[in-house]
Structures are given as structure tokens and as C-alpha cells.
């Protein structure tokens, strides 16, 4: 198929400022495709409206970033309007805020997710009206600190006013700078969202991940041009490897321009899957099959090209798709560790950051290719901040008042706890995320995520906490009749990242190392569902345990204390690297 002429990829300044709302980019002319399949018809029908929607959302975001005070005031008014008449607000007397919006922070307490559980339980039965005056369309699933999945209300108001506009604004940035990503129906591979049938329900309402955009909730729900594409629909395999193979099989041999992901590990695993299943892919292309079953016409040209790419030592995704011009994913904090590997997997390909977000809400939305930080999404939530050095958890546990700062009171170069109030009824929610303010542009903070409060590391989004690792070690040791003593845990960066744990036992032995490695890895997979998912999909290697004699860790800590400031050095189970391993095991 002949595709439209692709314009040159625009160059974006790393230090670009928000100065004016840009004009719409010149998009490639929509190619005329044979009307042979419904998904291609859907692509052609949705392409131009989607581009217009995304660019308008981006323009609205840019306008708000130049007027953060107005945006935050609008969001606060909206939150009060959607919440004041709810049962929870009335029962607690919070509805007095409607007459005095300035009392929002003095009347409503800072909350943690667990503080909302009772109201959420009620809302699962009423399907709306408890935390906000908007119907709950689905429950969003995310891993809790104990491994029990959370239930975040996904309301109609939140969907239409916040979440969908945020996604469109991010895609508007991609389209502004790389219009070639919608040059033709095979130009974009979206791995950040999926369409999967849902089998988990809470009182008849779907309970699913935020990334699952199936089924569509209404005509204004997420509906990109590729929504009906065969590699994106619910008929694709649900396993990580199966879905990846399905995507590759459909797109190898096409002029793919853009791969969109959330975690950089997805991009690395895409290349690894092609390496592992290269022979099968070549055979399927040559025979017109998918896993040996009839699928399309044979494509000898694509098969021969893939064979040549696979023959290269350490081939890249550019060898597979020379047409690649862009990829996106998280590229800051711990994800920054992936950059050397991404440069090898996608050499010379432009990159854009993915928005900082979680199931609970969106924090930043990219407006350019600055990788280190992006502007606070002032139109997405009402944001408050607490200096990171403040023991926020201890204050809440003690029932003490928490003083917060607003967006215009934070300082560049400092780290802060993030508190946000969302249009789904979760007000003044302490997210547990720590963000650093990098700079202030037009009054809007540009920030980046640094770490989770209490979380040691997160290679691929597993977000394991010290408490989770401690629990896994305790249970793994108990299964072998051993008591838990001192331990140290650190991230080991390799082709496949993993965690290394050193534990004290009465009689260290290599056989015991192997037994405990398996036991603790299994326990952590039960405790943290995201860790289990990354292990099952091959994006994390198994946790490795090294046993040392009792007292070894205490002696190591003491030696480190003597080297530095004795009053500042403390025993820390979680370490930033694995430098301690050799010192403990060989020492």
C-alpha cells in the first residue's frame, strides 16, 4: 500500500517555554484505503476528529498552564459542586464549604486511601452518590500496600471532565510534534492502553485496570483511530507474551512510526520477544499465518526483511522497523535507568515522556520533549504539597493537623509529598508520591516523580515497599523454620533487572540461598500483584537471596557508621544499589 508523504519530524527545544498556543500542525493527507475491513473504515472515520480533539485538549492545557490560578480555582469550584450534595459530605458537615470555598483545606482532612474504604464499600452498593454526585461507571483496580487491590471510583464526571481530556492532551503533544504517527492505519502501536474482557465485578460493576479501555462507556469515551485494529481489540491474547506477539505479527512489514508505552520495560521486552520468537514470526509472515493458522496473505518481502534484521548481532527495533520516528514511556526517576538500554533498542529514535499518573489521578502531562520534568497538570486536580522531610504518615497517625502548600508556594529544587483532590470524590488524598520541583514557568511548577514514600524501588511499576519485602522475608524464612533478623535489599540492574536480598541465618549455605530465593520470591508475588505480573511477563528476574552469618549485617552497619557521620548514619534495610552484597558475602 502506498502511504502519504510523511513530513520531517519536528525538532523540539529541550528548554522550550510555554509562550503561545501553537497553530495546528500540518498533518499528512489521509490515504485512500480499500474499504475492505471495518477496522480500516473506523480508522479513516476517526482519524481527523481524533486529531482535532487532541489538539484542542492540548491548547486548553497550554492556556491553563499560563493561568494556573484560574485553573486551580475552577477545579476547586468543580470539586465542591460535585461533592457538596453527596451523602458523605452531608453526614460529615463538609457541605458548609459550598458557602465558603476558602475553607476547603480547614474543613476537609488529609486522607489516605484506607480512610475512604468505608465510603467506598457503601458506594459499591449505591453505585454513586456517597463520595460524589456522579454515577460510578467502573471500579479501577490497583495494587494496595498489602497486595489487596484498591477500588478507585471511576465516575461519569471524572471520565468526561478529567481523565479523557488528559489523555487527549498528551496525544495532542505527540501529534503536534510528530504528525506522521497518524499517516496511515499501521503507523502507531499503542501499548499504553488495552482492550480486554472483564471478568471481575463489584456488585455488578466492572473492576479493572485504568489501562483497560474496554468496553466503551459512552460516545465520549476513549476512541482513538486504532480502537478497532486487530492488534488492539479484545480478541488479542491477554497474556503479555501472547499480546506482544500478536502486535508484532500484525505490524512487521508495515511502516510503523510510533510505539507508545508506559513502562520502558515494555519496549525492551518487545525487542526480546522478537528475538525469542523470530523464527516463528518469519514463518508466519512467509506462510500468511498466525501461530500456524491462516491469517493474511503471505508476505515474502516482510519475511525476508525480518530475517535480515534477525541476522544482525544485537539487532534493534529500528532494524525491524526502519520507519520508526518516535517512542514514549516514563523516562525519569528509576525509569531513567533504562535509557542506555532504550538507546540501544531504539537508536536515533525521538522520544517523548509519558504523563506522570496513577490510577488515582494525573499529576503531569507532557507538553514537549523535556525528559526530566513536565508541568503540573493544574486542570486535572486540586493540588497541595507538604515538604518531603515532614513525617506526614506519622502526623496522620497521630491525628495532628497537616499544613499544606499550594502550587504557588513550592520552591524549585525541593521535594514534596503530593496531596490531590479528584473529581471522583477522593478529596485531599495523600498519594504517597514524592515529587521534586525543578523550575517554575509562568507560575506553574515543573516537577518530576522521584520515589514513593516508603518505597525502595520500582523497575517496571511494581512499587515494592519495605513493609512488603519484610513480610515476604519473614514468611519465607518461617517456612524454613528460621527467624527474621537483619536484612538488606537492593536493586540489581542487568539485562533483566532483579532484587538481591542478604539475610542473616545461623548456618549460611548455597543450597539455603536457592531455597530462600524461591520462597521469598513467591511470597512477594502473592503480596504485591504488580510484582507478580512483572515476574510472569518476564520483565523482572527472580529475587536472589544470599545468606550470611548472624551479626554480619550489624558489623557492616557499624563499619559504615564509623566511616561517616556517626549521628547521621542509620541501618537501612533498603539500599539504592547492591554495593553492600560483596562486602557482606565475602567479608
Secondary structure as GFF3:
##gff-version 3
##sequence-region A 1 587
A	DSSP	alpha_helix	38	66	.	.	.	ID=ss1
A	DSSP	alpha_helix	68	83	.	.	.	ID=ss2
A	DSSP	alpha_helix	87	92	.	.	.	ID=ss3
A	DSSP	three_ten_helix	94	99	.	.	.	ID=ss4
A	DSSP	three_ten_helix	101	103	.	.	.	ID=ss5
A	DSSP	alpha_helix	104	107	.	.	.	ID=ss6
A	DSSP	three_ten_helix	113	116	.	.	.	ID=ss7
A	DSSP	alpha_helix	117	126	.	.	.	ID=ss8
A	DSSP	beta_strand	136	142	.	.	.	ID=ss9
A	DSSP	beta_strand	150	155	.	.	.	ID=ss10
A	DSSP	alpha_helix	156	158	.	.	.	ID=ss11
A	DSSP	pi_helix	159	163	.	.	.	ID=ss12
A	DSSP	alpha_helix	164	177	.	.	.	ID=ss13
A	DSSP	three_ten_helix	179	182	.	.	.	ID=ss14
A	DSSP	beta_strand	188	190	.	.	.	ID=ss15
A	DSSP	beta_strand	201	202	.	.	.	ID=ss16
A	DSSP	beta_strand	205	208	.	.	.	ID=ss17
A	DSSP	three_ten_helix	225	228	.	.	.	ID=ss18
A	DSSP	alpha_helix	240	251	.	.	.	ID=ss19
A	DSSP	beta_strand	258	260	.	.	.	ID=ss20
A	DSSP	alpha_helix	264	276	.	.	.	ID=ss21
A	DSSP	alpha_helix	278	287	.	.	.	ID=ss22
A	DSSP	beta_strand	289	290	.	.	.	ID=ss23
A	DSSP	beta_strand	293	294	.	.	.	ID=ss24
A	DSSP	alpha_helix	300	310	.	.	.	ID=ss25
A	DSSP	alpha_helix	317	320	.	.	.	ID=ss26
A	DSSP	beta_strand	326	329	.	.	.	ID=ss27
A	DSSP	three_ten_helix	333	338	.	.	.	ID=ss28
A	DSSP	alpha_helix	339	345	.	.	.	ID=ss29
A	DSSP	beta_strand	350	353	.	.	.	ID=ss30
A	DSSP	beta_strand	356	358	.	.	.	ID=ss31
A	DSSP	beta_strand	361	364	.	.	.	ID=ss32
A	DSSP	beta_strand	374	375	.	.	.	ID=ss33
A	DSSP	beta_strand	382	387	.	.	.	ID=ss34
A	DSSP	alpha_helix	392	397	.	.	.	ID=ss35
A	DSSP	three_ten_helix	407	409	.	.	.	ID=ss36
A	DSSP	beta_strand	415	421	.	.	.	ID=ss37
A	DSSP	beta_strand	429	441	.	.	.	ID=ss38
A	DSSP	beta_strand	444	452	.	.	.	ID=ss39
A	DSSP	beta_strand	455	457	.	.	.	ID=ss40
A	DSSP	beta_strand	464	465	.	.	.	ID=ss41
A	DSSP	alpha_helix	466	479	.	.	.	ID=ss42
A	DSSP	beta_strand	487	492	.	.	.	ID=ss43
A	DSSP	beta_strand	498	505	.	.	.	ID=ss44
A	DSSP	alpha_helix	510	527	.	.	.	ID=ss45
A	DSSP	alpha_helix	529	536	.	.	.	ID=ss46
A	DSSP	beta_strand	544	549	.	.	.	ID=ss47
A	DSSP	alpha_helix	552	563	.	.	.	ID=ss48
A	DSSP	alpha_helix	579	586	.	.	.	ID=ss49
###
